[in-house]
Amino acid sequence: MLSELLTYDRIQIGESLGVFETRVDADALALWRSIYGDDVGGNTDTVPPDMISAIVMTAQLELTNPHPDGGLHAGQHYVLHHRPRIGDVLSTTSTPLSKEIRKGRRWVKMKTETRDQDGRMVYETIVTIIWAA
């Protein structure tokens, strides 16, 4: 968590916002499947790709906290390298890639990288956000 509100002006391109860790939990995976259904292939200890996206977005929100209310998630491009399993510890970093003002709105692109406890890349994203302030 940041010490000050992360406004558009304070975002530094190329400067990491830190690392957020989470452990893949059997109960969380079971809850996810009870809501969204089973994964293709029925592998019971492997995280579905959509759940990895949710883990990464939670990390992104935590790493940019506190941030101004009212922002808009405008897009996401991701690459899934491998699916983690129950018990894996995932570390997600977030780094601002670019920011620009277009039509009076503050556009920010962030790159996240998520690795497992062995340092293997799990998930990469480019998230586009319309920053509130």
C-alpha positions as CSV (number, residue, x, y, z in Angstrom):
1,M,0.0,0.0,0.0
2,L,1.3,3.4,-0.9
3,S,1.7,6.2,1.6
4,E,-0.1,8.9,-0.5
5,L,-3.0,8.9,-2.9
6,L,-1.7,7.8,-6.3
7,T,-2.8,10.6,-8.5
8,Y,-2.1,10.8,-12.3
9,D,0.7,13.3,-11.7
10,R,2.4,11.0,-9.1
11,I,2.6,8.0,-11.5
12,Q,6.2,7.5,-12.6
13,I,6.7,5.6,-15.9
14,G,9.0,2.6,-15.4
15,E,8.9,2.8,-11.6
16,S,7.7,-0.4,-9.9
17,L,4.7,0.0,-7.6
18,G,5.9,-3.0,-5.5
19,V,5.1,-6.6,-5.1
20,F,1.8,-8.2,-3.9
21,E,1.9,-11.9,-2.8
22,T,-1.0,-14.3,-2.6
23,R,-1.2,-18.0,-2.0
24,V,-3.4,-20.2,-4.1
25,D,-5.9,-21.6,-1.6
26,A,-8.0,-24.7,-2.0
27,D,-11.0,-23.1,-0.4
28,A,-10.9,-20.1,-2.7
29,L,-10.5,-22.4,-5.7
30,A,-13.5,-24.4,-4.6
31,L,-15.6,-21.2,-4.1
32,W,-14.6,-20.0,-7.5
33,R,-15.7,-23.2,-9.1
34,S,-19.0,-23.2,-7.2
35,I,-19.8,-19.8,-8.7
36,Y,-18.2,-20.1,-12.2
37,G,-18.2,-23.8,-12.8
38,D,-15.5,-26.4,-13.4
39,D,-12.4,-25.7,-15.4
40,V,-12.1,-27.2,-18.9
41,G,-10.5,-30.6,-18.3
42,G,-11.6,-30.9,-14.7
43,N,-8.1,-30.6,-13.2
44,T,-9.0,-30.1,-9.5
45,D,-5.8,-28.5,-8.3
46,T,-5.0,-26.2,-11.1
47,V,-6.3,-22.6,-11.2
48,P,-8.6,-21.6,-14.1
49,P,-7.3,-18.8,-16.3
50,D,-10.1,-16.4,-15.3
51,M,-9.3,-16.9,-11.6
52,I,-5.7,-16.0,-12.3
53,S,-7.0,-12.8,-13.9
54,A,-9.0,-12.0,-10.8
55,I,-5.9,-12.6,-8.6
56,V,-3.8,-10.3,-10.8
57,M,-6.5,-7.5,-10.7
58,T,-6.7,-7.8,-6.9
59,A,-2.9,-7.3,-6.8
60,Q,-3.1,-4.3,-9.2
61,L,-5.8,-2.7,-7.0
62,E,-3.7,-3.3,-3.8
63,L,-0.5,-2.0,-5.4
64,T,-2.1,1.3,-6.6
65,N,-3.9,1.8,-3.3
66,P,-4.8,4.4,-2.3
67,H,-5.9,5.6,-5.7
68,P,-8.6,8.1,-6.6
69,D,-12.2,6.8,-6.7
70,G,-13.9,6.9,-10.1
71,G,-11.3,5.3,-12.4
72,L,-12.3,3.0,-15.2
73,H,-10.8,-0.3,-16.3
74,A,-10.6,0.4,-20.1
75,G,-8.9,-2.7,-21.3
76,Q,-6.6,-5.7,-20.6
77,H,-4.3,-7.8,-22.8
78,Y,-2.8,-10.8,-21.1
79,V,-0.5,-13.8,-21.7
80,L,-0.9,-16.9,-19.7
81,H,2.4,-18.8,-19.4
82,H,1.3,-21.6,-17.1
83,R,-1.5,-22.3,-14.6
84,P,-0.5,-22.4,-10.9
85,R,-1.7,-25.1,-8.5
86,I,-3.1,-25.1,-5.0
87,G,-0.3,-24.1,-2.6
88,D,1.6,-22.0,-5.0
89,V,2.7,-18.5,-3.9
90,L,2.2,-15.9,-6.6
91,S,4.1,-12.6,-6.6
92,T,2.7,-9.8,-8.8
93,T,4.5,-6.6,-9.7
94,S,3.0,-3.6,-11.4
95,T,4.9,-1.0,-13.4
96,P,3.5,2.0,-15.2
97,L,4.3,1.8,-18.9
98,S,2.8,5.0,-20.2
99,K,0.4,7.8,-19.5
100,E,-1.2,10.4,-21.7
101,I,-4.1,12.8,-21.8
102,R,-6.6,12.1,-24.6
103,K,-9.8,14.0,-25.1
104,G,-9.5,15.4,-21.5
105,R,-9.1,11.9,-19.9
106,R,-6.0,10.5,-18.1
107,W,-5.0,7.2,-19.8
108,V,-2.5,5.0,-18.0
109,K,-1.1,1.6,-19.1
110,M,0.3,-0.6,-16.4
111,K,2.3,-3.8,-16.9
112,T,1.9,-6.6,-14.4
113,E,4.0,-9.7,-14.1
114,T,3.0,-12.6,-11.9
115,R,5.5,-15.3,-11.0
116,D,5.3,-18.4,-8.8
117,Q,7.5,-19.2,-5.9
118,D,10.1,-20.7,-8.2
119,G,10.3,-17.5,-10.3
120,R,8.5,-19.0,-13.3
121,M,6.3,-16.5,-15.2
122,V,2.6,-17.3,-14.7
123,Y,0.8,-14.3,-16.2
124,E,1.6,-11.0,-17.9
125,T,-0.9,-8.2,-18.5
126,I,-1.1,-4.8,-19.9
127,V,-3.9,-3.0,-18.2
128,T,-5.4,0.2,-19.6
129,I,-7.0,2.5,-17.0
130,I,-8.7,5.8,-17.3
131,W,-7.3,7.4,-14.1
132,A,-9.8,9.5,-12.1
133,A,-7.6,12.3,-10.8
